Amino acid sequence: MEIKDVENLAELAKIELTNDEKQRLLSDMEGILGYVKQIQEVDVVDIEPEYLNKNIWREDVPSESLFSRDLLIKQFPDSKDDFMKVKKIL
């Protein structure tokens, strides 16, 4: 990767970079690309993938003690006929 590649990316991203920022970005990108190259060199041909996805099933039972309808209506500032009254929003 070269400075002209960084300049091209900056132009595509529509950002302005100083020469110092271009040099730092070039250094960072070379480090990232070096790490990707290192990962690509790992031999994974004989490794079996291991999937740990589990479906945990539980019954969906409402908890009356925490959020009972009557408790909510009693705590609401204004209610009528077991409904909570709210201000009209347009």
MODELLER restraints for C-alpha pairs under 7 A, 6 or more apart:
rsr = mdl.restraints
at = mdl.atoms
rsr.add(forms.Gaussian(group=physical.xy_distance, feature=features.Distance(at['CA:1:A'], at['CA:30:A']), mean=6.92, stdev=0.5))
rsr.add(forms.Gaussian(group=physical.xy_distance, feature=features.Distance(at['CA:3:A'], at['CA:22:A']), mean=6.87, stdev=0.5))
rsr.add(forms.Gaussian(group=physical.xy_distance, feature=features.Distance(at['CA:3:A'], at['CA:26:A']), mean=6.67, stdev=0.5))
rsr.add(forms.Gaussian(group=physical.xy_distance, feature=features.Distance(at['CA:6:A'], at['CA:22:A']), mean=6.50, stdev=0.5))
rsr.add(forms.Gaussian(group=physical.xy_distance, feature=features.Distance(at['CA:6:A'], at['CA:26:A']), mean=6.46, stdev=0.5))
rsr.add(forms.Gaussian(group=physical.xy_distance, feature=features.Distance(at['CA:10:A'], at['CA:16:A']), mean=6.58, stdev=0.5))
rsr.add(forms.Gaussian(group=physical.xy_distance, feature=features.Distance(at['CA:73:A'], at['CA:79:A']), mean=6.77, stdev=0.5))
rsr.add(forms.Gaussian(group=physical.xy_distance, feature=features.Distance(at['CA:73:A'], at['CA:82:A']), mean=6.86, stdev=0.5))
rsr.add(forms.Gaussian(group=physical.xy_distance, feature=features.Distance(at['CA:73:A'], at['CA:84:A']), mean=6.29, stdev=0.5))
rsr.add(forms.Gaussian(group=physical.xy_distance, feature=features.Distance(at['CA:76:A'], at['CA:84:A']), mean=6.72, stdev=0.5))
rsr.add(forms.Gaussian(group=physical.xy_distance, feature=features.Distance(at['CA:78:A'], at['CA:84:A']), mean=6.21, stdev=0.5))
rsr.add(forms.Gaussian(group=physical.xy_distance, feature=features.Distance(at['CA:78:A'], at['CA:85:A']), mean=5.44, stdev=0.5))
rsr.add(forms.Gaussian(group=physical.xy_distance, feature=features.Distance(at['CA:79:A'], at['CA:85:A']), mean=5.01, stdev=0.5))
